[in-house]
Amino acid sequence: MSEINPTSASRAKALPLAICVPVRNEAAVLPQLFAAVERLERTGIAPRLCLLLDSCDDASLALVRDHAANASMPVIVEEVAASDANAGRARHRAMMLGDRSLDGDGVLLTTDADSIPSRDWLQAMVAGLRQADVVAGKVVRTVTQSNPLLDRLEAYYDALHALRRSLDPVDWEGKPAHHYASGANLGLRVASYRSLGGFQPLANGEDGRLVDDAARAGLRVRRDATCVVHTSDRRLGRVAHGLAGTLRTLDRDGEAIDVADPRDAAWQYRGHGVARLAFAKADFASLAVAVGLTIDHLVGVARDCPNAESFAMRVVPTPPGGMRRVSLGIAEVELAAIPAGRRAA
């Protein structure tokens, strides 16, 4: 680990924060990331940019050195020798680089090399972390090639998440909220990251896994649409099954895409709401009926859970008929047909 551009300014009263970015042959996009980071509003925050160069054989390191020479915040770099692409492993290494730079105390944010954080990103993420333990910000595609199907897909999942919060409201949710958790826009405290064991070494989906693990551990996950990062809609990405892969699939398959059946999702969301109330009252009779489990089983799970969030995420099973998949068109119709009264129940 090397700090290329240390600062002499006093940082004693500012919140220490690390922006952690895995980089794998991103010379074409790093200049726009660096420009965006330089524009960030940082009042009351002491940020540093932590770059994990993962098997780079392009001009990425040279660009990093050029940027660091004149950067307004410390730039901390670690190089990793040639290795197979693994999104989870690379992001975890970037986060641990940030962890070490903070001496174990502060906030870790992560984004991608092809992303552009909004000017107020740091302030919005820190504000969110005053109300929750994990903040999943909104990722907005920089549209160079239109994809109306992806627009529909995102609108569907946003509406499904709104249904979730009408059936299972929590105080810490973002207003406005959104449905997605992405490594391109995620933040949490160092202690929370350590408690979860960090990003798992998964080829893809490491971000969703971390957020799921956080909820099951009882951490409050806030999906906050005011924390915005713009990211590339490129079709050639650095990892399999990332956003680029999703875009290619939608370009190829079109209307063949299928999604979670909202009726099954709603069953789980209602169960989560009932589970929270049951945990708070230590009365599990209604929940046992709702989810088809014995009271003894529910009491046993509750005993191992630190709070209602953890209990709700752990105890509610998949719906009796399984979590079905339906076409996007059918799902849109089904979601619209759920009565408003049931949404607010």
Helices and strands as residue ranges (DSSP letters): E 2-3, E 15-23, H 30-39, E 45-54, H 60-70, E 75-80, H 87-101, E 107-110, E 115-117, H 121-129, E 134-142, H 148-167, E 186-189, H 190-196, H 206-216, E 221-232, H 243-253, G 254-256, E 258-260, H 262-281, H 285-291, H 295-303, H 308-315, E 325-327, H 328-337, H 340-343
